[in-house]
Amino acid sequence: MRIVATAEEMRELGAELAGLLRPGDLAVLSGPLGAGKTTLVQGIGEGLKVRGPITSPTFVIARVHPSLVDGPALVHVDAYRLGGDLEVDDLDLDASLEDSVTLVEWGEGLVEGLVEDRLEIRIDRGEADDERTVRLRGIGARWETVPSHLV
């Protein structure tokens, strides 16, 4: 668990997480509206050095941000408006999953079946205005090799 005090710290945490992520990784982000999920994704995008700007894909559902440095692309999905598994299947995320880092906001209960291993990121509001509590949980063998203080 990490306490993040500002939006800038959330982006810094995202850049740190980018150092752990590799092609084929799926991260599922959850938390209430305005918790900072997209802000964290912005930091991950900066760390992965992908083409931006990274904004919430609520109305387009998914955006692909190609790498600027021959790294993996970032697939950023907002599943908030999706009605269920069939609509997730329509996105065809598994087609690019192997080659990309895929981050799904509001994906809890919808995308876990895409891969055996995933990173779950839960962001909740703290007591202060900008303060957030971030909980990371690695699922599967992929995350067993990552030091526990990082996830």
N, C-alpha and C positions, 0 to 999 in steps of 0.2 A: 504494500500500500504506500502511496505517495501523496503528500499534500502539495498542491500546486496553487500558488498565491495569485498569479496573474496570467493573462492571455499569453504574454511573452514567455513565461515559464512553461506554459502548455506547449507552445511551439518548440521550445528547447527540449522538452521531454520527447516530443515527436521526432526531432532530429536525432536524439539519442537512440530511440527505438529503430529508426531507419538503419542504424548500424547493425542491428540484429536481423533485419528482414532480408530475405533472399527470394529469388524467383520460386514460385510455387507456394509461397506463404499466403495464408488467409487469416485476416484479423477481423473479428466481429466486435463492433463498438456498440455499447448500449449506455443508456442514461437518459434523463429527461431532456425535453426541449431546452436549448440554450445552455446545456451543460459544458460544451466545449469540444464535442466530437469532431466537428469540421476544423476547428482550430488545431487540434492534435494532428489531423490529417495534413493540414498545411505544413506543420513542422516535419512530418514524415516525408512529404513531397520535397521540401527544401533539402532534407538530409539525403534523399535518393537522387537529388538533382534532376527532377523531371520538369517538363514544360508546364507552366502555370498560366494564369493564376488558378489556384484551387479554391473553388467555391462550392457551396452545398449543391449537390445534383438532385435536389428534391423533385423538380419538375421534369428533368430529362432522365431521371432514374440512375443513369450511369455515365461516367466520363472516363476516357482513357487519356492519361498524361504520359506521353513518350519520354524516354530518358534523353537527357542532353549529353550524357557522358558514356554511352554504350552500356548502361546498366539496365535493370528491368524496368518495364513500364509500370505505372501505378494505375490500377483500375479502382476507381472510387465510386461506390454504389450507395445510394440512399434507398433503403427498402421500406421507408415509412408509408408510402402510398401503395405498396404491393399487397395484393389480396390473399396471397398464399403461395404454396409450392409451385403451382402451375405457372404463375407469373414469374417466379424466380427462374424456372426452367426456360421460359421464353427469352430471358436475358442471355442465355447460352454462356454463362460465366465459366463453365468448365472448359470451353474452347481455348481460353487464354490463360487459364489458371496456372499451368506449368511454367509459363514464361514471364509471368507478371507477379507483382505484389498486389493482392486484392484486399481492399479495405471496405467493409460493408457496415454502414451505419444502420441501426434499427434492424439488423439481420438476425438477432436472437430468435431461435425457433424456426428459422427459415433456411439458413445456408449451411448449417453444421454437417449435413449429409454430403456436401461437395467434396470434402477431403477428410481423412482420418485425423490429421493434426491441424490445430488452429491455435491462434492466440485470442483470448477473450479479454476485452478491455472494457471495464465498467467505470464510468465517470459520474460522480454525484456532486451536487452542490455542497459546499461547506458552510460554515457559520458566517464568515465574512462575505461581502458582496462578490468578489472575484474568486474566492477560494474554492478549490475543487479537490475531491478525493478521487484518486485514480487507482484502480485495482487491476492488476494484470494476472492472468492465469493461462499458462501454457497447457494445452491438451495434446497428448500423444508423444511418440518417441522423438519427433523433431525438437520438441522443447525441453526434453530431459537433459540435453547437452548444454543448454543455456544456463549460466549461473543463476541460482535461485534469487539472488538479490536484484536481478534485472527483471525477472518475471514472477 
